[in-house]
Amino acid sequence: MINFEYTRVSSAKAAVSTKAKHAASQFIAGGTNLVDLMKKGVTAPQRLIDINALPLKDISNDAKGLTIGALVPNSVAAENNLVTEKYPLLAMALNAGASAQLRNMATTGGNIMQRTRCPYFYDITMPCNKRQPQSGCGAMEGYNRMHAIFGASEKCIAVHPSDMCVALAALNATVHVSGAKGEKKISFVDFHRLPGDTPQLDNNLQTGELITAVHIPSNRFNKSYYLKVRDRLSYAFALVSVAVALEVSDGVIKSASIAMGGVAHKPWRLTVVS
Ligand SMILES: Cc1cc2nc3c(=O)[nH]c(=O)nc-3n(C[C@H](O)[C@H](O)[C@H](O)COP(=O)(O)OP(=O)(O)OC[C@H]3O[C@@H](n4cnc5c(N)ncnc54)[C@H](O)[C@@H]3O)c2cc1C
């Protein structure tokens, strides 16, 4: 077993400053992805910074839209009345993910930050440019049935596995971030990255930054659906998924927003149809 230190923090400021002090540390929220990665030797943080005591568990709504705290469990968000009534697409996507037990532990922030499920990333005996830059890519000539069909590079064909993020991309969400330089907001479509020459970077969050919330702007979409195609009806990642939000009036589609999951290194927005 690899030893690590553990610190529990109670404010976003303390989380950010503790991270700045300890370079080889990682935040832990629900732990459903990070602990697996540690057990498999994919990552070995010297310190875990437990953020579960932070006051980031609220869901609130105003005229501008809905804000979901980074520590809201996926199951709580999926069952929240504001979410089910105003943003049913998000509730559908959340309920399509993982299992009930996992959704009870998984958080909004952790879901956005979860890493790829590419088997070569998890198998430390295999080359993987995402896990170990410049080591090669086992998936390229290997088992790659669940890999990227859009936006891949010669270095990496892994996909982002989240269901929730596909709905957030279609709903034009914004990620709220706290860091050493203060607060900032990142548009959801700009949050995750394509692999290019740096597949080790999943997203544009800078070292030490903490996700505090996700905001979904009010919209006129009155029809939406999340369709996930997978090998099993439950507890399986998407082969491909699609989040569709439409504004329909008198039988005519006035506006549309569509994103796909399981097909690229990031949720894939189909901007031409929007
Ligand atoms: C068997 C299994 C099946 C699954 N199936 C699906 C599925 O079908 N669909 C799907 O979408 N997901 C699926 N998941 C993934 C699951 O949704 C994620 O593991 C979960 O959302 C991660 O959230 P967490 O709070 O547990 O994150 P953690 O494991 O605690 O953290 C994950 C990463 O996020 C970082 N992090 C956490 N919170 C923050 C924050 N606020 N700011 C910055 N960084 C942060 C951590 O440092 C870590 O790097 C599955 C997982 C498992 C184990």
The ligand as an SDF file (V2000), in Angstrom:
LIG
                    3D

 53 58  0  0  0  0  0  0  0  0999 V2000
  -18.5410    1.2310  -11.5650 C   0  0  0  0  0  0  0  0  0  0  0  0
  -18.7390    2.6600  -11.9820 C   0  0  0  0  0  0  0  0  0  0  0  0
  -19.6680    2.9600  -12.9770 C   0  0  0  0  0  0  0  0  0  0  0  0
  -19.8480    4.2810  -13.3700 C   0  0  0  0  0  0  0  0  0  0  0  0
  -20.7380    4.5530  -14.3700 N   0  0  0  0  0  0  0  0  0  0  0  0
  -20.9000    5.8590  -14.7800 C   0  0  0  0  0  0  0  0  0  0  0  0
  -21.7850    6.1940  -15.8300 C   0  0  0  0  0  0  0  0  0  0  0  0
  -22.4520    5.3330  -16.4130 O   0  0  0  0  0  0  0  0  0  0  0  0
  -21.9040    7.5030  -16.1740 N   0  0  0  0  0  0  0  0  0  0  0  0
  -21.1910    8.4860  -15.5480 C   0  0  0  0  0  0  0  0  0  0  0  0
  -21.3430    9.6630  -15.8920 O   0  0  0  0  0  0  0  0  0  0  0  0
  -20.3300    8.1890  -14.5640 N   0  0  0  0  0  0  0  0  0  0  0  0
  -20.1710    6.9220  -14.1740 C   0  0  0  0  0  0  0  0  0  0  0  0
  -19.2990    6.6100  -13.1750 N   0  0  0  0  0  0  0  0  0  0  0  0
  -18.4060    7.6580  -12.6880 C   0  0  0  0  0  0  0  0  0  0  0  0
  -18.9640    8.4330  -11.5270 C   0  0  0  0  0  0  0  0  0  0  0  0
  -20.0020    9.2550  -11.9850 O   0  0  0  0  0  0  0  0  0  0  0  0
  -17.7850    9.2660  -11.0130 C   0  0  0  0  0  0  0  0  0  0  0  0
  -16.8850    8.3670  -10.3840 O   0  0  0  0  0  0  0  0  0  0  0  0
  -18.2300   10.3200  -10.0350 C   0  0  0  0  0  0  0  0  0  0  0  0
  -19.0940   11.2390  -10.6370 O   0  0  0  0  0  0  0  0  0  0  0  0
  -17.0290   11.0650   -9.4770 C   0  0  0  0  0  0  0  0  0  0  0  0
  -17.4750   11.9370   -8.4550 O   0  0  0  0  0  0  0  0  0  0  0  0
  -16.8090   11.8660   -7.0210 P   0  0  0  0  0  0  0  0  0  0  0  0
  -17.4270   12.9520   -6.2180 O   0  0  0  0  0  0  0  0  0  0  0  0
  -16.8600   10.5000   -6.4420 O   0  0  0  0  0  0  0  0  0  0  0  0
  -15.3150   12.2580   -7.4010 O   0  0  0  0  0  0  0  0  0  0  0  0
  -13.9270   11.8320   -6.7160 P   0  0  0  0  0  0  0  0  0  0  0  0
  -13.6200   10.4150   -7.0170 O   0  0  0  0  0  0  0  0  0  0  0  0
  -13.9000   12.2810   -5.2980 O   0  0  0  0  0  0  0  0  0  0  0  0
  -12.9520   12.7890   -7.5310 O   0  0  0  0  0  0  0  0  0  0  0  0
  -12.7420   12.6030   -8.9080 C   0  0  0  0  0  0  0  0  0  0  0  0
  -11.7670   13.6850   -9.3780 C   0  0  0  0  0  0  0  0  0  0  0  0
  -12.3780   14.9670   -9.2630 O   0  0  0  0  0  0  0  0  0  0  0  0
  -11.5810   15.8490   -8.4960 C   0  0  0  0  0  0  0  0  0  0  0  0
  -12.5380   16.7060   -7.8060 N   0  0  0  0  0  0  0  0  0  0  0  0
  -13.6100   16.3180   -7.0790 C   0  0  0  0  0  0  0  0  0  0  0  0
  -14.3110   17.3830   -6.6970 N   0  0  0  0  0  0  0  0  0  0  0  0
  -13.6620   18.4750   -7.1880 C   0  0  0  0  0  0  0  0  0  0  0  0
  -13.9250   19.8820   -7.1260 C   0  0  0  0  0  0  0  0  0  0  0  0
  -14.9860   20.3780   -6.5010 N   0  0  0  0  0  0  0  0  0  0  0  0
  -13.0580   20.7170   -7.7470 N   0  0  0  0  0  0  0  0  0  0  0  0
  -11.9610   20.2140   -8.4090 C   0  0  0  0  0  0  0  0  0  0  0  0
  -11.6780   18.9040   -8.4930 N   0  0  0  0  0  0  0  0  0  0  0  0
  -12.5320   18.0430   -7.8910 C   0  0  0  0  0  0  0  0  0  0  0  0
  -10.7550   14.9450   -7.6060 C   0  0  0  0  0  0  0  0  0  0  0  0
   -9.5390   15.5660   -7.2180 O   0  0  0  0  0  0  0  0  0  0  0  0
  -10.5040   13.7680   -8.5240 C   0  0  0  0  0  0  0  0  0  0  0  0
   -9.4190   14.0580   -9.3820 O   0  0  0  0  0  0  0  0  0  0  0  0
  -19.1030    5.3130  -12.7420 C   0  0  0  0  0  0  0  0  0  0  0  0
  -18.2090    5.0050  -11.7160 C   0  0  0  0  0  0  0  0  0  0  0  0
  -18.0140    3.6990  -11.3340 C   0  0  0  0  0  0  0  0  0  0  0  0
  -17.0490    3.4030  -10.2300 C   0  0  0  0  0  0  0  0  0  0  0  0
  1  2  1  0
  2  3  1  0
  2 52  2  0
  3  4  2  0
  4  5  1  0
  4 50  1  0
  5  6  2  0
  6  7  1  0
  6 13  1  0
  7  8  2  0
  7  9  1  0
  9 10  1  0
 10 11  2  0
 10 12  1  0
 12 13  2  0
 13 14  1  0
 14 15  1  0
 14 50  1  0
 15 16  1  0
 16 17  1  0
 16 18  1  0
 18 19  1  0
 18 20  1  0
 20 21  1  0
 20 22  1  0
 22 23  1  0
 23 24  1  0
 24 25  2  0
 24 26  1  0
 24 27  1  0
 27 28  1  0
 28 29  2  0
 28 30  1  0
 28 31  1  0
 31 32  1  0
 32 33  1  0
 33 34  1  0
 33 48  1  0
 34 35  1  0
 35 36  1  0
 35 46  1  0
 36 37  1  0
 36 45  1  0
 37 38  2  0
 38 39  1  0
 39 40  1  0
 39 45  2  0
 40 41  1  0
 40 42  2  0
 42 43  1  0
 43 44  2  0
 44 45  1  0
 46 47  1  0
 46 48  1  0
 48 49  1  0
 50 51  2  0
 51 52  1  0
 52 53  1  0
M  END
$$$$
